[in-house]
């Protein structure tokens, strides 16, 4: 069993209230728009496996060490993570092609600042967008998601509200 803390769109702000939540996790995933190299370093200091992709606001200093997309396995599940990609019925063309070729069990993206957890029946995958954990953007409430992967199942998915932006 692997407990995941999933963030996106921090835009250079790591809420101190996140630290205890992330400490409980086995892995931290960040779906882009870190905002600063300093924030990346803060996440790395948590001494957890960190899986991160860059977002559209991330500069060259982040992009030289962070990929645009990740495809990886946790337990028996295949995950595709990218910052911009859309959601079921509204995928970008490049992401739809990746989803059809890679056939992930979980597809993670950020960018919209809108929290979504949707099962795509057509592609047989779980789409997760954790919303935005940072203070920038139009979201009213900052959010993240915590969940567990056990073998080939997602369990105990929880939305964590971090307060108003």
C-alpha positions as CSV (number, residue, x, y, z in Angstrom):
1,X,0.0,0.0,0.0
2,X,1.3,3.4,-1.0
3,X,-0.3,6.6,0.4
4,X,-0.1,9.6,-2.0
5,X,-0.2,13.3,-1.4
6,X,-1.2,15.0,-4.7
7,X,-0.7,18.7,-5.2
8,X,-0.8,21.1,-8.2
9,X,-0.6,24.8,-8.9
10,X,1.2,25.9,-5.8
11,X,2.6,28.9,-7.6
12,X,5.5,29.3,-5.2
13,X,3.4,28.9,-2.0
14,X,3.7,25.9,0.2
15,X,1.0,26.2,2.9
16,X,2.5,25.2,6.3
17,X,-0.7,23.3,7.1
18,X,0.2,20.9,4.2
19,X,3.4,19.7,6.0
20,X,1.7,17.3,8.5
21,X,-0.5,15.9,5.7
22,X,2.5,15.3,3.4
23,X,4.5,13.8,6.2
24,X,1.8,11.1,6.5
25,X,2.3,10.2,2.9
26,X,4.7,7.6,1.3
27,X,5.0,9.7,-1.9
28,X,4.3,13.3,-3.0
29,X,3.1,14.0,-6.5
30,X,3.0,17.5,-7.9
31,X,1.1,18.1,-11.2
32,X,2.9,21.3,-12.3
33,X,3.1,25.0,-11.7
34,X,5.5,24.7,-8.8
35,X,6.3,28.4,-9.4
36,X,9.8,28.4,-8.0
37,X,12.9,26.3,-7.5
38,X,12.6,27.1,-3.8
39,X,9.3,25.4,-3.6
40,X,10.7,22.3,-5.3
41,X,13.5,22.3,-2.8
42,X,11.1,22.5,0.1
43,X,9.2,19.4,-1.2
44,X,12.5,17.6,-1.7
45,X,13.5,18.3,1.9
46,X,10.5,16.2,3.1
47,X,12.6,13.2,2.2
48,X,9.8,11.4,0.4
49,X,9.8,10.1,-3.1
50,X,8.7,13.1,-5.2
51,X,7.1,12.7,-8.6
52,X,6.7,16.1,-10.3
53,X,6.1,17.6,-13.7
54,X,6.6,21.2,-14.8
55,X,3.7,23.5,-15.6
56,X,3.3,26.4,-18.0
57,X,4.5,29.0,-15.4
58,X,7.6,27.1,-14.5
59,X,10.8,28.6,-15.8
60,X,14.0,27.1,-17.2
61,X,15.5,26.6,-13.8
62,X,12.8,24.1,-13.0
63,X,12.4,22.6,-16.5
64,X,16.1,21.5,-16.7
65,X,15.5,19.0,-13.9
66,X,11.7,18.3,-14.1
67,X,10.0,16.6,-17.0
68,X,6.9,17.7,-18.8
69,X,5.2,14.4,-18.3
70,X,5.8,11.2,-16.2
71,X,4.6,7.7,-16.9
72,X,5.3,5.4,-13.9
73,X,3.9,2.5,-11.9
74,X,2.9,2.4,-8.3
75,X,1.9,-1.1,-7.0
76,X,0.0,-2.6,-10.0
77,X,-1.3,0.7,-11.4
78,X,0.1,2.7,-14.3
79,X,0.0,6.5,-14.0
80,X,0.4,9.3,-16.5
81,X,0.9,12.8,-15.1
82,X,1.1,16.0,-17.1
83,X,0.2,19.6,-16.2
84,X,-2.1,20.5,-19.1
85,X,-4.3,17.9,-20.6
86,X,-8.0,18.3,-20.1
87,X,-10.5,15.9,-18.6
88,X,-12.8,13.1,-19.8
89,X,-14.6,14.2,-23.0
90,X,-12.3,17.3,-23.2
91,X,-8.8,16.0,-23.5
92,X,-6.2,17.9,-25.5
93,X,-5.3,16.1,-28.7
94,X,-1.7,15.2,-27.6
95,X,-3.0,13.9,-24.2
96,X,-5.8,11.9,-25.8
97,X,-3.1,10.2,-28.1
98,X,-0.9,9.5,-25.0
99,X,-3.9,8.0,-23.1
100,X,-4.8,5.7,-26.0
101,X,-1.2,4.6,-26.5
102,X,-0.1,4.3,-22.8
103,X,-3.5,3.1,-21.4
104,X,-2.9,4.3,-17.8
105,X,-5.0,3.4,-14.9
106,X,-4.7,6.9,-13.5
107,X,-4.4,10.1,-15.4
108,X,-3.3,13.2,-13.3
109,X,-3.2,16.8,-14.4
110,X,-3.4,20.2,-13.0
111,X,-3.6,23.7,-14.7
112,X,-7.4,24.4,-14.4
113,X,-7.3,25.1,-10.7
114,X,-10.6,23.0,-10.6
115,X,-10.6,19.9,-8.5
116,X,-12.0,16.9,-10.4
117,X,-12.1,13.2,-9.8
118,X,-13.8,11.5,-12.7
119,X,-13.8,7.9,-13.9
120,X,-13.6,7.8,-17.7
121,X,-15.6,4.8,-18.7
122,X,-14.6,5.0,-22.3
123,X,-10.8,4.9,-21.6
124,X,-11.2,3.0,-18.4
125,X,-9.1,5.3,-16.3
126,X,-9.4,7.5,-13.2
127,X,-8.8,11.2,-13.9
128,X,-7.6,13.2,-11.0
129,X,-7.0,17.0,-10.8
130,X,-6.2,18.1,-7.3
131,X,-7.2,21.7,-7.9
132,X,-4.8,24.4,-6.8
133,X,-2.9,24.5,-3.5
134,X,-1.4,27.9,-4.0
135,X,-2.8,31.4,-3.5
136,X,-2.7,32.5,-7.2
137,X,-5.6,32.0,-9.5
138,X,-9.4,32.2,-9.5
139,X,-10.1,29.3,-7.2
140,X,-12.0,30.2,-4.0
141,X,-10.7,27.3,-1.9
142,X,-7.2,25.9,-2.0
143,X,-7.2,22.1,-2.3
144,X,-5.1,18.9,-2.5
145,X,-5.9,15.2,-2.6
146,X,-4.7,12.3,-0.6
147,X,-5.3,8.7,-1.5
148,X,-3.9,5.2,-1.3
149,X,-3.0,2.8,-4.0
150,X,-3.3,-0.8,-2.9
151,X,-2.4,-3.3,-5.6
152,X,-4.7,-2.3,-8.5
153,X,-7.1,-0.1,-6.5
154,X,-7.4,3.5,-5.5
155,X,-8.7,3.7,-1.9
156,X,-9.4,6.2,0.8
157,X,-9.4,9.2,-1.6
158,X,-9.8,12.4,0.5
159,X,-10.1,16.0,-0.6
160,X,-8.2,18.3,1.7
161,X,-9.3,21.9,1.8
162,X,-6.6,24.3,2.7
163,X,-8.8,27.3,3.3
164,X,-9.7,30.3,1.2
165,X,-7.0,31.7,-1.1
